[in-house]
Amino acid sequence: MTKITINTAPIEGQKPGTSGLRKKCRVFMTEHYLENFVQAIFDGIGGVQGKTLIVGGDGRFYNDKATEIILRMAAANGAGRAIAGQNGLLSTPAASHLIRSMKTDGGIILSASHNPGGIDEDFGIKYNMSNGGPAPESVTDAIFDVTKSIQEYHIFEGGSVDLSVIGATALGDMQIDIVDPVTAYVDLMQSLFDFPAIGKMIAGGTAIRFDAMNAITGPYASAIIEDLLGAAKGSVVHGTPLPDFGGMHPDPNPTWAHELMDEMMGPNAPAFGCASDGDGDRNMIVGPNCYVSPSDSLAVIAANATVAPGYASGLKGVARSMPTSAALDRVAEALGIACYETPTGWKFFGNLMDDGRVSLCGEESFGTGSDHVREKDGVWAVLMWLNIMAVTGKSVPEIMQDHWAKFGRNYYSRHDFEAIESDKADAMITALRGALAGLKGQSFGAMTVETADDYSYLDPVDGSTSAHQGVRVVFEGGARFVVRLSGTGTSGATLRLYVEKLDLKDFDQDPQEALADVLKAAHTIIQIEGFSGRTAPDVIT
């Protein structure tokens, strides 16, 4: 191979968000597109001369080619060492763990998370810092600045990097280590959870169904749940990572994981059902005829975390994203520990964990994790639930009923209105922000507004401020809704509406019925139909 410098020019629209840069796969495959952005990462972080980087991704279409390009560019830019997952594969939490455990300078993760994969679908790339967590806004801004002025990039040309063979090789002066993507992560999980207790429970007849959705966690789940814990072969379904996820939408929610939901709501449901997403950082928990909302899952884990050996000494504190339900707050109050409310985005949790303030954190968007890494972690959440079941001897429905009896039930739901035209979505939010000051005291049916604001977060660790993180409207009695635009899609805008109401007595209502009055008030206040033409969401979770 020969090191060369390629002349290029800025490409519009390469602004990374909280989850990096996401576009359609064909966009990344156009001339100079990926290379420009990778060079911008290297330059934006101050260069990679002599540094060690982790590289890997979720296996979606173009993952292997992009991994090789990044390795050839890293070598040409003077990196000292690169560690890549075999065949370019690494789940996001496994990549975070390798960054931390191998004390590297950071890593590049190739993923569009729960978005569909394939040549006509989505692709993504993000940079994670040396703590294993996503780059903060100051770094993504620096990367974006480079994309606007870039004139050249450096790469080794000719030949190829063999990603299929585990072992060490070299490219120029850079050492490349191809590693098993699963082994180190499995070792970490064994250090945190009581595998003998879980294995005994499974041997006693607890059947499991793990839907990997043809995404990255298939090999991880098979190695842990089937090989180590002894679940029957076939307990992990859709376990082979495929470039197009087998046509599945790898988002673990009741809408897209419908095969699992049908089985768990059927007459012969296994004792425990779960699913994970494209890059392995999200999870869904389901019991027989019992769907567990992500907000409730987070609260249950917080209330029972000490049953797992890795958390036996107690939790330092907990944190949740602002749109996530306040179920966690009630647990934290009972435990006498701090509960932090942050904007959506795992980097905010990373600051709190690095400062020793929290051990556990989560978002309503099916993401839960702890300070073992600096990303949310789907397999970790599944193992925590299994550990709780093994120690308490209770089923998922029993665990939920006991939890609600003690803390009350925060009825909660998220309604997603996808691919709204961006200008209409922006106009909707702008109009809502303009109306906030006059909402207090207004009544909408039986709901009277107590407070309304545009959420702003002051980070207690670094003193930074993050404004416009979501509009909150709280009604008398504590019910509320939150609305924000999501940046995880690749076309149009996704409007996310979150609704919540606490009930201390009746725990068996259908959430949509329990929340009907809040939903009606929210639609009126936000004027969803007027601005978007939509009367119903695309996805309800």
DATA-V511232 format. One record per backbone hydrogen bond with DSSP energy under -0.5 kcal/mol. CO is the residue of the C=O (numbers start at 0). NH is the residue of the N-H. E is the energy in kcal/mol with one decimal. If there is no record, write none. Layout:
# DATA-V511232
co & nh & e
CO & NH & E
CO & NH & E
This chain:
# DATA-V511232
co & nh & e
1 & 156 & -3.0
3 & 154 & -2.3
5 & 152 & -1.9
10 & 13 & -0.7
12 & 14 & -0.5
13 & 15 & -0.7
16 & 19 & -1.7
19 & 16 & -2.9
19 & 21 & -0.5
20 & 124 & -1.9
22 & 122 & -2.6
23 & 26 & -1.1
23 & 27 & -1.4
24 & 28 & -1.5
26 & 29 & -1.3
27 & 33 & -1.0
29 & 32 & -1.5
29 & 33 & -0.5
31 & 35 & -3.2
32 & 36 & -1.7
33 & 37 & -2.7
34 & 38 & -2.6
35 & 39 & -2.0
36 & 40 & -2.1
37 & 41 & -2.4
38 & 42 & -2.9
39 & 43 & -2.8
40 & 44 & -1.7
41 & 46 & -3.0
42 & 45 & -1.5
47 & 50 & -2.3
50 & 79 & -1.7
50 & 80 & -1.9
51 & 104 & -2.3
51 & 105 & -0.6
52 & 82 & -2.9
53 & 107 & -2.7
54 & 84 & -1.3
55 & 109 & -2.3
56 & 89 & -2.8
59 & 62 & -2.4
61 & 65 & -2.7
62 & 66 & -2.2
63 & 67 & -1.9
64 & 68 & -2.2
65 & 69 & -2.5
66 & 70 & -2.2
67 & 71 & -2.4
68 & 72 & -2.1
69 & 73 & -2.9
70 & 74 & -2.3
71 & 75 & -1.6
71 & 155 & -0.6
72 & 76 & -1.7
73 & 78 & -2.5
74 & 77 & -1.5
77 & 49 & -3.3
79 & 174 & -2.1
80 & 52 & -2.1
81 & 83 & -0.5
81 & 176 & -2.7
82 & 54 & -2.6
83 & 178 & -2.6
84 & 87 & -2.5
85 & 88 & -1.6
87 & 56 & -1.8
90 & 94 & -2.5
91 & 95 & -2.3
92 & 96 & -2.2
93 & 97 & -2.2
94 & 98 & -2.5
95 & 99 & -1.9
96 & 100 & -3.6
97 & 101 & -2.2
98 & 103 & -2.0
99 & 102 & -1.0
105 & 53 & -1.8
106 & 108 & -0.5
106 & 127 & -3.0
107 & 55 & -1.6
108 & 110 & -0.8
108 & 125 & -2.1
109 & 57 & -2.1
111 & 114 & -2.3
115 & 121 & -1.8
117 & 120 & -1.9
118 & 25 & -0.6
120 & 24 & -3.4
122 & 22 & -2.0
123 & 110 & -0.8
124 & 20 & -2.7
125 & 108 & -2.5
126 & 134 & -1.9
127 & 106 & -2.2
128 & 131 & -2.2
132 & 128 & -3.0
135 & 138 & -0.9
135 & 139 & -2.3
136 & 140 & -2.6
137 & 141 & -1.3
138 & 142 & -2.4
139 & 143 & -2.4
140 & 144 & -2.4
141 & 145 & -1.6
142 & 146 & -1.8
143 & 147 & -1.1
144 & 147 & -0.5
145 & 148 & -1.7
145 & 149 & -1.5
146 & 10 & -0.6
150 & 7 & -2.8
152 & 5 & -3.0
154 & 3 & -2.9
156 & 1 & -2.4
159 & 161 & -0.6
160 & 162 & -0.9
162 & 86 & -3.2
163 & 165 & -0.6
166 & 177 & -2.9
168 & 175 & -2.6
170 & 173 & -2.1
173 & 170 & -2.8
174 & 81 & -2.7
175 & 168 & -2.6
175 & 177 & -0.6
176 & 83 & -2.4
176 & 178 & -0.6
177 & 166 & -1.9
178 & 85 & -2.4
179 & 183 & -0.5
181 & 185 & -2.3
182 & 186 & -2.2
183 & 187 & -1.8
184 & 188 & -2.3
185 & 189 & -2.1
186 & 190 & -1.1
187 & 190 & -0.6
187 & 191 & -0.7
188 & 191 & -1.0
188 & 192 & -2.0
191 & 309 & -2.6
192 & 194 & -1.6
193 & 197 & -2.2
194 & 198 & -3.1
195 & 199 & -2.2
196 & 200 & -2.0
197 & 201 & -2.4
198 & 202 & -2.6
199 & 203 & -1.4
200 & 205 & -1.5
201 & 204 & -1.8
204 & 206 & -0.9
206 & 270 & -0.7
206 & 271 & -1.5
208 & 210 & -0.6
208 & 273 & -2.3
209 & 211 & -0.8
209 & 236 & -2.8
210 & 275 & -1.6
211 & 214 & -1.7
213 & 241 & -2.2
214 & 217 & -1.4
215 & 218 & -0.6
215 & 219 & -0.5
216 & 220 & -3.4
217 & 221 & -2.6
218 & 222 & -2.0
219 & 223 & -2.0
220 & 224 & -2.6
220 & 225 & -0.9
221 & 225 & -0.7
221 & 226 & -2.4
222 & 227 & -1.2
223 & 228 & -2.3
224 & 230 & -2.5
225 & 229 & -0.6
231 & 234 & -2.0
234 & 209 & -2.7
234 & 236 & -0.7
236 & 211 & -2.4
237 & 213 & -2.5
238 & 240 & -0.6
241 & 244 & -1.8
242 & 60 & -2.2
243 & 246 & -2.0
244 & 247 & -2.3
247 & 249 & -0.8
248 & 250 & -2.8
249 & 251 & -0.5
249 & 277 & -1.4
250 & 252 & -2.3
252 & 256 & -3.0
255 & 257 & -0.5
256 & 260 & -2.1
257 & 261 & -2.8
258 & 262 & -1.9
259 & 263 & -2.8
260 & 264 & -2.0
262 & 265 & -1.1
263 & 288 & -2.4
265 & 268 & -0.9
271 & 208 & -2.2
272 & 285 & -2.8
273 & 210 & -2.8
274 & 283 & -1.8
276 & 216 & -0.5
276 & 279 & -0.5
277 & 215 & -1.7
278 & 91 & -2.6
279 & 377 & -2.1
279 & 378 & -0.6
281 & 276 & -0.7
283 & 274 & -1.5
284 & 291 & -2.0
285 & 272 & -3.1
286 & 289 & -2.1
289 & 286 & -3.6
290 & 292 & -0.6
291 & 284 & -0.6
292 & 296 & -2.8
293 & 297 & -2.3
294 & 298 & -1.8
295 & 299 & -2.8
296 & 300 & -2.6
297 & 301 & -2.2
298 & 302 & -2.1
299 & 303 & -1.4
300 & 304 & -1.2
303 & 306 & -2.1
304 & 307 & -2.0
307 & 310 & -2.3
308 & 311 & -1.2
310 & 313 & -1.9
315 & 337 & -0.6
316 & 358 & -2.8
316 & 359 & -1.3
317 & 339 & -2.4
318 & 361 & -1.2
319 & 341 & -2.3
320 & 323 & -1.4
324 & 327 & -0.8
325 & 329 & -1.3
326 & 330 & -1.3
327 & 331 & -2.6
328 & 332 & -2.2
329 & 333 & -1.6
330 & 334 & -2.3
331 & 335 & -1.2
331 & 336 & -2.2
337 & 317 & -2.5
339 & 319 & -2.5
339 & 341 & -0.5
341 & 321 & -3.2
344 & 347 & -1.4
344 & 348 & -0.6
345 & 349 & -2.1
346 & 350 & -1.6
347 & 351 & -1.3
348 & 352 & -2.7
349 & 353 & -2.9
350 & 354 & -1.5
351 & 356 & -2.6
351 & 357 & -0.7
352 & 355 & -1.7
358 & 370 & -1.6
359 & 318 & -1.4
360 & 368 & -2.3
361 & 320 & -1.5
362 & 366 & -1.1
363 & 365 & -0.9
365 & 282 & -2.5
366 & 362 & -3.1
367 & 376 & -2.9
368 & 360 & -2.4
369 & 372 & -1.2
376 & 380 & -1.7
377 & 381 & -1.9
378 & 382 & -2.4
379 & 383 & -2.2
380 & 384 & -2.1
381 & 385 & -2.2
382 & 386 & -2.3
383 & 387 & -2.3
384 & 388 & -2.5
385 & 389 & -2.4
386 & 390 & -2.1
387 & 391 & -2.5
388 & 392 & -2.1
394 & 398 & -2.6
395 & 399 & -2.3
396 & 400 & -2.5
397 & 401 & -2.4
398 & 402 & -2.1
399 & 403 & -2.6
400 & 404 & -2.2
401 & 405 & -1.3
402 & 406 & -2.7
403 & 407 & -2.8
407 & 409 & -0.6
408 & 410 & -1.3
408 & 502 & -2.6
410 & 500 & -2.2
412 & 498 & -2.6
413 & 415 & -0.5
413 & 540 & -2.5
414 & 416 & -0.5
414 & 496 & -2.6
415 & 417 & -0.7
415 & 537 & -2.8
415 & 538 & -1.5
416 & 494 & -2.5
419 & 492 & -2.4
420 & 423 & -0.6
420 & 424 & -2.4
421 & 425 & -2.7
422 & 426 & -2.0
423 & 427 & -2.1
424 & 428 & -2.2
425 & 429 & -2.5
426 & 430 & -2.4
427 & 431 & -2.1
428 & 432 & -2.6
429 & 433 & -1.9
430 & 434 & -1.1
431 & 434 & -0.7
431 & 435 & -0.8
432 & 435 & -0.7
434 & 437 & -1.0
435 & 438 & -1.7
435 & 439 & -0.6
438 & 441 & -2.5
441 & 448 & -2.7
443 & 446 & -1.8
445 & 447 & -0.5
446 & 443 & -3.7
447 & 475 & -2.9
448 & 440 & -2.6
450 & 473 & -2.6
452 & 454 & -0.7
452 & 471 & -3.0
454 & 468 & -2.7
456 & 458 & -0.7
456 & 465 & -2.6
458 & 462 & -1.8
463 & 458 & -3.1
464 & 466 & -0.5
465 & 456 & -2.7
469 & 454 & -2.8
470 & 482 & -2.1
471 & 452 & -2.3
472 & 480 & -2.2
473 & 449 & -3.1
473 & 450 & -1.9
474 & 477 & -2.3
478 & 474 & -3.4
479 & 499 & -2.3
480 & 472 & -2.6
481 & 497 & -3.1
482 & 470 & -2.5
483 & 495 & -2.9
485 & 493 & -0.8
492 & 419 & -3.0
492 & 494 & -0.6
493 & 485 & -2.7
493 & 495 & -0.6
494 & 416 & -2.7
494 & 496 & -0.5
495 & 483 & -1.9
495 & 497 & -0.5
496 & 414 & -3.1
497 & 481 & -2.5
498 & 412 & -1.9
499 & 479 & -2.1
500 & 410 & -2.2
502 & 408 & -2.9
504 & 506 & -0.7
509 & 512 & -0.7
509 & 513 & -2.6
510 & 514 & -1.8
512 & 515 & -1.1
514 & 518 & -2.6
515 & 519 & -2.3
516 & 520 & -1.9
517 & 521 & -2.4
518 & 522 & -2.5
519 & 523 & -1.8
520 & 524 & -2.6
521 & 525 & -2.9
522 & 526 & -1.6
522 & 527 & -1.0
526 & 530 & -2.1
527 & 531 & -2.6
527 & 532 & -0.6
527 & 533 & -0.6
528 & 532 & -1.9
538 & 415 & -2.9
